[in-house]
């Protein structure tokens, strides 16, 4: 469970949840090796599997501690033709997911197509750009995403234009003047939102550290304490800080969570993503291109902790066997035969 805003302490374990909060304190985030996604690549393995962001949910409103989704959020997606024009290459993913408390269809961003041959799963696309589903059981589906992102020069040249959902993605709680001044100092002299985003992202990569230890008290579990005193934290601190700094500059940005990377299962020939890979990052709006991802968490963080247990290879083998059994026996219906 998660700690409340007050002095109640609780143990946190790694995992995806439909909430992002920086208010937890007094403990640390413990590993959770439960496998939640098994992903096959019908057209061959991508080159950078450790850097794949399995996008889940986005959030627009920050109250100083927690991120949430506004109940009446207007449509806030980019046009399909914008995303389709990012890069010519496509990446197909066949995803077998474990059922979670939140009915989310995880996939690489930007997702162009999603379909399921599972009669118990009906994919849906909500107005914020997230993919959810109706139904029950373990969702299995095929997703087609753009393989890559717009080049830096194209994003630098993006001119002011349509911005989604009015002011939802520039909303801010009360901030200290020190926080506002930091955003301005990091981006001084920069004339475009791409370079501003890169400057803030690089600031966290070079000047901050990553830790799974939570702040000691509620007083320390604040954005200002992270930025100016502690200068280390887990991914939710980094993504929150970057979104807030961008919004102080009038840049439309939002919080996103899902999973980062995974481990390749040679026996099953799929990417296994565990709850240890739960991660938060940032999406920045560029007119004419839509939402583009940035990851301010320092390198090598936000991924699995090192697997040190001697039981892990056997568990991985058993998971590959179970995946084959489910795929070729339990799900191998008459039509498939």
C-alpha positions as CSV (number, residue, x, y, z in Angstrom):
1,X,0.0,0.0,0.0
2,X,0.9,3.6,-0.4
3,X,1.4,6.1,2.5
4,X,-1.1,8.9,2.9
5,X,-0.3,12.6,2.9
6,X,0.3,12.6,6.7
7,X,2.7,10.7,8.9
8,X,1.3,7.2,8.2
9,X,4.1,5.0,6.9
10,X,3.7,2.0,4.6
11,X,5.8,-0.4,2.6
12,X,5.9,0.3,-1.2
13,X,6.6,-2.3,-3.8
14,X,7.4,-1.8,-7.4
15,X,4.4,-2.0,-9.7
16,X,2.0,-0.2,-12.1
17,X,-0.9,1.7,-10.5
18,X,-3.4,4.1,-11.8
19,X,-1.9,6.9,-9.7
20,X,1.4,8.8,-9.6
21,X,2.4,10.3,-6.2
22,X,5.5,11.8,-4.7
23,X,4.0,11.8,-1.1
24,X,5.2,8.3,0.0
25,X,7.9,8.3,2.7
26,X,9.6,6.4,5.5
27,X,10.5,3.3,3.7
28,X,11.8,2.2,0.3
29,X,10.4,0.7,-2.9
30,X,10.9,-3.1,-2.8
31,X,11.3,-5.2,-5.9
32,X,8.4,-7.1,-7.4
33,X,9.4,-9.8,-10.0
34,X,5.8,-10.6,-11.1
35,X,5.7,-10.8,-14.9
36,X,2.8,-8.7,-16.3
37,X,3.6,-8.4,-20.0
38,X,4.9,-11.0,-22.5
39,X,5.7,-9.4,-25.8
40,X,6.5,-11.1,-29.1
41,X,7.8,-9.2,-32.1
42,X,6.6,-11.0,-35.3
43,X,8.9,-9.0,-37.6
44,X,12.0,-9.4,-35.5
45,X,13.5,-8.1,-32.3
46,X,13.9,-4.3,-32.1
47,X,17.5,-3.0,-31.5
48,X,16.9,-1.2,-28.2
49,X,14.7,-3.4,-26.1
50,X,16.0,-2.0,-22.9
51,X,14.8,1.5,-23.9
52,X,11.3,0.6,-25.0
53,X,8.6,2.5,-23.2
54,X,5.4,0.5,-22.7
55,X,3.0,3.4,-22.4
56,X,0.0,3.0,-20.1
57,X,-1.8,6.0,-18.6
58,X,-1.5,9.8,-18.8
59,X,-2.3,12.4,-16.2
60,X,-3.1,16.1,-16.6
61,X,-3.7,17.5,-13.1
62,X,-1.1,17.9,-10.3
63,X,-2.1,19.0,-6.8
64,X,1.4,19.3,-5.4
65,X,1.5,15.6,-4.3
66,X,-0.5,13.4,-6.6
67,X,-1.3,13.3,-10.3
68,X,-4.8,12.6,-11.5
69,X,-7.0,12.7,-14.6
70,X,-9.6,15.5,-14.9
71,X,-13.0,14.0,-15.0
72,X,-14.2,16.2,-17.9
73,X,-10.9,16.2,-19.9
74,X,-11.6,17.5,-23.5
75,X,-10.0,15.5,-26.4
76,X,-6.3,15.8,-26.1
77,X,-4.8,13.6,-28.8
78,X,-2.7,14.2,-31.9
79,X,-4.1,13.5,-35.3
80,X,-3.4,10.1,-36.7
81,X,-1.7,11.5,-39.8
82,X,0.7,13.4,-37.6
83,X,1.9,10.3,-35.8
84,X,2.0,8.3,-39.0
85,X,4.3,10.8,-40.5
86,X,6.9,10.6,-37.7
87,X,8.9,7.8,-39.3
88,X,8.2,5.3,-42.1
89,X,9.1,2.2,-40.1
90,X,6.5,0.3,-38.0
91,X,6.9,-2.1,-35.2
92,X,4.4,-4.9,-34.5
93,X,3.9,-6.2,-31.0
94,X,1.9,-9.3,-30.0
95,X,1.2,-8.7,-26.4
96,X,0.0,-11.2,-23.7
97,X,-0.8,-9.2,-20.6
98,X,-1.8,-10.2,-17.1
99,X,-5.0,-8.6,-15.8
100,X,-4.4,-5.6,-13.6
101,X,-6.6,-3.5,-11.5
102,X,-6.7,-0.9,-14.3
103,X,-7.9,-2.1,-17.7
104,X,-5.0,-0.6,-19.8
105,X,-3.6,-1.8,-23.1
106,X,0.1,-1.2,-22.9
107,X,2.0,-0.6,-26.2
108,X,4.8,1.5,-27.7
109,X,3.9,5.2,-28.4
110,X,2.6,6.4,-30.8
111,X,0.2,3.5,-31.3
112,X,-1.5,3.5,-34.7
113,X,-3.5,0.3,-34.6
114,X,-4.6,-2.2,-31.9
115,X,-6.8,-5.2,-32.4
116,X,-7.6,-8.3,-30.4
117,X,-8.8,-11.8,-31.5
118,X,-9.8,-12.5,-27.9
119,X,-13.6,-12.4,-27.8
120,X,-13.4,-11.3,-24.1
121,X,-11.4,-8.2,-24.9
122,X,-12.7,-5.1,-26.7
123,X,-10.1,-2.4,-27.2
124,X,-11.2,1.2,-26.7
125,X,-9.4,4.6,-27.3
126,X,-10.2,7.3,-24.8
127,X,-10.0,11.0,-25.5
128,X,-6.6,11.5,-23.8
129,X,-4.8,9.1,-26.1
130,X,-4.8,6.2,-23.7
131,X,-5.9,2.7,-24.8
132,X,-8.2,0.8,-22.5
133,X,-10.5,-2.2,-22.9
134,X,-13.8,-3.7,-21.9
135,X,-14.0,-7.3,-20.9
136,X,-12.5,-9.8,-18.5
137,X,-9.6,-12.2,-18.2
138,X,-6.1,-11.8,-19.5
139,X,-5.9,-9.4,-22.5
140,X,-4.1,-10.5,-25.6
141,X,-3.8,-8.2,-28.6
142,X,-1.7,-7.0,-31.5
143,X,-0.4,-3.5,-31.7
144,X,1.3,-1.5,-34.5
145,X,3.3,1.5,-33.5
146,X,5.7,3.9,-35.2
147,X,9.3,2.8,-34.8
148,X,11.1,6.0,-33.9
149,X,10.3,9.7,-33.3
150,X,10.5,13.0,-35.3
151,X,14.1,14.2,-35.7
152,X,15.3,17.0,-33.5
153,X,15.4,19.7,-36.2
154,X,11.7,19.0,-37.1
155,X,10.7,19.5,-33.4
156,X,12.8,22.6,-33.1
157,X,11.0,24.1,-36.1
158,X,7.5,23.2,-34.7
159,X,5.6,26.5,-34.8
160,X,2.9,27.5,-32.3
161,X,-0.4,26.0,-33.2
162,X,-3.2,23.8,-31.9
163,X,-2.8,22.8,-28.3
164,X,-5.1,20.2,-26.8
165,X,-7.6,20.5,-23.9
166,X,-7.1,24.2,-23.4
167,X,-5.2,24.8,-20.2
168,X,-5.3,21.3,-18.7
169,X,-1.7,20.7,-19.6
170,X,-0.3,23.9,-18.2
171,X,-2.2,23.6,-14.8
172,X,0.0,24.1,-11.8
173,X,-0.4,24.1,-8.0
174,X,1.1,26.9,-6.0
175,X,4.9,26.9,-6.5
176,X,7.8,28.6,-4.8
177,X,9.6,31.4,-6.6
178,X,12.8,29.3,-6.4
179,X,11.1,26.6,-8.6
180,X,10.0,29.2,-11.2
181,X,13.5,30.7,-11.3
182,X,15.1,27.3,-11.8
183,X,13.0,26.6,-14.9
184,X,13.9,30.0,-16.3
185,X,17.6,29.7,-15.6
186,X,17.8,26.2,-17.2
187,X,16.2,27.4,-20.4
188,X,17.6,30.9,-20.6
189,X,18.4,31.9,-24.2
190,X,16.6,28.9,-25.8
191,X,14.0,29.9,-28.4
192,X,12.1,26.6,-28.9
193,X,10.3,24.0,-26.8
194,X,12.4,21.1,-27.9
195,X,15.7,22.6,-26.7
196,X,13.9,23.7,-23.5
197,X,12.8,20.1,-22.9
198,X,16.2,18.7,-23.6
199,X,17.9,21.2,-21.3
200,X,15.6,20.2,-18.4
201,X,16.0,16.5,-19.2
202,X,19.8,16.8,-19.3
203,X,19.8,18.7,-16.0
204,X,18.3,15.8,-14.2
205,X,20.5,13.2,-16.0
206,X,23.7,15.0,-15.0
207,X,23.0,16.6,-11.6
208,X,20.7,14.2,-9.8
209,X,20.9,10.6,-8.5
210,X,18.4,7.7,-8.6
211,X,17.3,5.8,-5.5
212,X,14.5,3.5,-4.4
213,X,14.8,4.8,-0.8
214,X,11.8,7.1,0.0
215,X,12.2,10.4,1.8
216,X,12.3,10.0,5.6
217,X,9.3,12.2,6.4
218,X,6.3,13.9,4.9
219,X,8.1,17.2,5.1
220,X,10.8,15.9,2.8
221,X,8.4,14.2,0.4
222,X,7.9,17.4,-1.6
223,X,8.9,18.6,-5.0
224,X,10.9,21.5,-3.6
225,X,12.9,19.3,-1.2
226,X,13.7,17.0,-4.1
227,X,14.9,19.8,-6.4
228,X,16.9,21.8,-3.9
229,X,18.0,19.6,-1.0
230,X,17.8,15.8,-1.6
231,X,18.6,15.8,-5.3
232,X,17.8,12.2,-5.7
233,X,14.7,10.1,-6.0
234,X,12.8,7.5,-8.0
235,X,11.2,8.0,-11.5
236,X,8.0,9.7,-10.3
237,X,10.0,12.6,-8.8
238,X,12.0,13.1,-12.0
239,X,8.9,13.0,-14.3
240,X,6.9,15.2,-12.0
241,X,9.7,17.8,-11.7
242,X,10.2,18.0,-15.5
243,X,6.5,18.4,-16.2
244,X,6.2,21.1,-13.6
245,X,9.3,23.0,-14.8
246,X,8.0,22.9,-18.4
247,X,4.6,24.1,-17.4
248,X,6.0,27.1,-15.6
249,X,7.4,28.1,-19.0
250,X,3.9,27.7,-20.7
251,X,4.9,24.4,-22.4
252,X,2.1,21.8,-22.6
253,X,3.4,18.7,-20.9
254,X,1.9,15.7,-19.0
255,X,2.8,12.8,-16.7
256,X,2.8,9.3,-18.2
257,X,3.3,5.9,-16.6
258,X,3.8,2.3,-17.8
259,X,6.8,0.1,-18.0
260,X,10.4,0.6,-19.3
261,X,12.3,-2.2,-21.0
262,X,12.1,-5.8,-20.0
263,X,14.2,-9.0,-20.2
264,X,14.4,-11.3,-23.2
265,X,13.3,-14.9,-22.6
266,X,15.3,-17.0,-25.0
267,X,13.2,-20.1,-24.3
268,X,9.9,-18.5,-25.0
269,X,11.2,-15.9,-27.5
270,X,9.4,-13.0,-26.0
271,X,10.2,-9.9,-23.9
272,X,9.2,-10.4,-20.3
273,X,8.2,-7.2,-18.5
274,X,7.9,-7.4,-14.7
275,X,6.4,-5.1,-12.1
276,X,10.0,-4.0,-11.4
277,X,10.0,-2.2,-14.8
278,X,7.1,0.1,-13.7
279,X,8.2,3.6,-14.7
280,X,7.0,7.2,-15.2
281,X,8.1,9.6,-17.8
282,X,7.0,12.8,-19.6
283,X,5.2,13.7,-22.8
284,X,5.6,17.1,-24.4
285,X,3.2,18.6,-26.9
286,X,4.5,19.8,-30.3
287,X,2.0,21.3,-32.7
288,X,1.9,19.2,-35.9
289,X,3.5,16.2,-34.3
290,X,1.5,15.5,-31.1
291,X,2.9,14.1,-27.9
292,X,6.6,13.2,-27.8
293,X,8.2,11.3,-24.9
294,X,11.1,12.4,-22.8
295,X,12.7,10.4,-19.9
296,X,14.4,12.6,-17.3
297,X,15.2,9.8,-14.9
298,X,19.0,9.2,-14.9
299,X,20.4,6.4,-17.1
300,X,20.1,2.8,-15.9
301,X,17.3,3.7,-13.5
302,X,13.6,2.9,-13.8
303,X,14.5,-0.7,-14.9
304,X,14.7,-4.0,-13.1
305,X,16.9,-4.3,-10.1
306,X,19.7,-6.8,-10.7
307,X,18.5,-10.3,-10.6
308,X,20.6,-12.0,-7.9
309,X,18.4,-14.9,-6.8
310,X,19.6,-18.3,-8.0
311,X,15.9,-19.1,-8.5
312,X,15.4,-16.6,-11.3
313,X,16.7,-18.6,-14.3
314,X,14.4,-21.5,-13.3
315,X,11.5,-19.2,-12.9
316,X,12.2,-17.7,-16.3
317,X,12.2,-21.1,-17.9
318,X,9.0,-22.1,-16.2
319,X,7.4,-18.9,-17.4
320,X,8.4,-19.7,-21.0
321,X,6.8,-23.1,-20.6
322,X,3.6,-21.6,-19.2
323,X,3.5,-19.1,-22.0
324,X,3.8,-21.9,-24.6
325,X,1.1,-23.9,-22.9
326,X,-1.3,-21.0,-22.8
327,X,-0.6,-20.0,-26.4
328,X,-0.6,-23.5,-28.1
329,X,-2.9,-25.5,-25.8
330,X,-5.4,-23.3,-23.9
331,X,-5.8,-20.6,-26.5
332,X,-5.4,-22.9,-29.6
333,X,-9.1,-23.0,-30.6
334,X,-10.7,-24.7,-33.6
335,X,-10.4,-21.6,-35.7
336,X,-6.7,-21.3,-35.0
337,X,-6.2,-25.0,-35.9
